[in-house]
Amino acid sequence: MSDVVRMLEGDGLAEKWAASHNYIHTSANFSRNNSKSHSTVALRREDNDHDQLSMLGMTMSMDDDDFDAHCMELSGKDGGLDAIQGAAIPSILIISCLFSISLFHSSAVSRTFSLLSFCRTMMPPLVSRGNLCTWFILLVFILQACNGFYLPGSYMHTYTTGDEIYAKVNSLTSIETELPFSYYSLPYCKPRGGIKKSAENLGELLMGDQIDNSPYRFRMNVNESVYLCTTPPLSEHEVKLLKQRTKDMYQVNMILDNLPAMRFTNQNGVKIQWTGYPVGYTPPGSNDDYIINHLKFRVLIHEYEGVGVEIIGTGEEGMGVISEADKTKASGYEIVGFEVVPCSVKYDPEKMAKLHLYDNITSVSCPRELDKSQVIREQERVSFTYEVEFVKSDIKWPSRWDAYLKMEGARVHWFSILNSLMVIFFLAGIVFIIFLRTVRRDLTRYEELDKEAQAQMNEELSGWKLVVGDVFREPNHPKLLCVMVGDGVQITGMAVVTIVFAALGFMSPASRGMLLTGMILLYLFLGIAAGYFGVRMWRTIKGSSEGWRSVSWSISCFFPGITFVILTLLNFILWGSKSTGAIPISLYFILFSLWFCISVPLTLLGGFLGTRAEPIQYPVRTNQIPREIPLANILHGFLFLALGLFRLEHFLSNFSSFSRAFGSEEFEWAVSATLYLGYSLIMAIAIMLSTGTIGFLSSFYFVHYLFSSVKID
């Protein structure tokens, strides 16, 4: 063992590796205690960008006898040291590459600890396991290239006094229409340097979000009243647009440090919270509309003081503290709340036009008189201002989203919910007990008879035993059934996994678009389950695997194809309306790529696995001649009457709004209605496939169990 130690020291492998990777060799200590030999190499690197110190401790521990025996096995009695020397160089190079990848990001200390465990366990087998270890190392390479992220929201930001923070603006949305519009489609102040869009994920693009920068600047812990800009005289088109957005109750959605702006209103003595603020408002009894041009922001901040300790190394004794960081760098303020009070204030345009961006102005209060508010009228010049007040709060950063998730003034009708659940379970229990007693009675009578009596009874079948020879007969459209079952399994699995992930906090509202993005990705990867169940059902019905490729292709194209057709038609409407909800052409190519590069291959793979699975064996034989099923002569009058009343109520509730839209010659309601019907159709088809699949599979396995419990020839 001492020869090996001297070899490692003499060759200076640690120094060479450290120098090639900008590391400073600090120690190379070798000790021998209790008949065990330990080798520790400590390395550190100076990171000029982040002033962080990172260390790698590599420890190899092995008994002397085991080590010598291992060396002798590698290359014989005379070549053990040469084999170790030849294997040490590629081993250290591989470990250095892995460690370099792990330190590519400054927040990879935890990954370094994982690599230490890997090095300690894999170094001895590395010499003898050959290709297997090579493939494992390649897998580690891939895993190390992945980035971790904080759940459920974004990473915490701390600010010091005076730090500049710029708010962002999202699309204008309304509860009255389905059309989102860009913030800068209205005559608002634009930021310096022009409008810049923020990077958005797949879910945000599909939801119509368009997050842009804004001129609203906040300086941490600095209260101020600021002037933004004064618009040119409003044109006829701008006035019409502002009045239309005001009448449709569009909201401006502003974001600061990933928190949406929240405002509070009192309605009938109840405090109600909203996200965003309105474009304008129309006072009761007035024919004029007024624009919101002055905002009073209230930013809640929490003073954060860091621990000031940085863990940068490990050793034989476990985790150790090497240095203490500067506490002033870790301390600061966190934004834990963002509230806004919208106002309409009439300024003197000649006086305000002399000011410049971010000039301080006198604080104003929201006027209650209409003559002091800014009316929306042609040739009017609108001045935009805002005030900022920072308030210290005891709310901590992990709890800052609680204010957005709680329901103020709303009551959960637990009694009605429990009452409905009790009625449903009671009725379902009665039906189940009656059916179970009937089946058990018939099975008991059948098992008590001898063979001759059973044969005679088989000739006089009645009830559920009457269809014993036809219950597992092939349906008229078996391929369509298998396709719908496969798509239903895929949609149901997506819904269940999404609900589970959302319950665990992975689908936080802090991550905009994450819910829809996660659903799409889950749907794509669950194509393997759809192909498996659909093809296995096809094989069960047909008795062979012939035609499984066609079934798999149909499964992968049935529901996505319907969705794409509907979305394409709706997209033309959105493009014509110049809405941000329109899907860009580039996103179409991305969706098609995901569809045909992930979903289709996985569905074909699942179909292939379905051909290898054993088909479900029917417990009874199917007659060659199908039994004639009489037509039902009972009219479901109750369901028909309920459907008619529902349609009548829906028509009457929307008749007034339709008449008002026709009378004012405004046809945006038609666009919103078309979008609503299109999105509802997609949801209805998805729910139909999911619930139909659950009902069919549960009925199929129940009937299979029922007829497998009794032997009927």
Buried (B, 14 or more C-beta within 10 A) or exposed (E): BEEBBEBBBEEEBBBEBBEEBEBEBEEBEBEEEEEBBBBBBBBBBEEEEEEBBBBBBBBBEBBEEEBBEBBBEBBEEEBBBBBBBBBBEEBBEBBBBBBBBBBEEEEBBEBBBBBBEBBBEBBBEBBEEEEEBEEBBEEBEEEBEEEEEEBBBBEEBBBEEEBEBEBBBBBBBBEBBBBBBBBBBBBBBBBEEEEEEBEBBBBBBBBBBBBBBBBBBBBBBEEBBBBBBBBEEBEEEBBEBBBBBBBBBBBBBBBBBBBBBBBEEEEEEEEBBBBBBBBBBBEEEEEEBBBBBBBBBBBBBBEBEBEEEBBBBBEEEEEEEEEEBEEEEBBBBBBBBBBBBBBBBBBEBEEBEEBEEEEEBEEBEEBEEEEEBBBBBEEBBBBBBBBBBBEEBEBEBEEBBEBBEEEEEEEEEEEEEEEEEEEEEEEEEEEEEEEEEEBEEBEEEBEEEEEEEBEEBEEEEEEBBEBBBBBBBEEEEBBEBBBBBBBBBBBBBBBEBBEEBBEEEBBBEBBBBBBBBBBBBBBBBBBBBBBBBBBBBBBBBBEEBEBBBEBBBBBBBBBBEBBBEBBEEBBEBBEEBEBBBBBEEEBBEBBEEBBEEBBBBBBBBBBBBBBEEEBBEBBBEEEEEEEEEEEEEEEEEEEEEEEEEEEEEEEEEEEEEEEEBEEEEEEBBEBBBBBEEBBEBBEEBBEEBBEBBEEBBEEBEEBBEBBEEBEBE
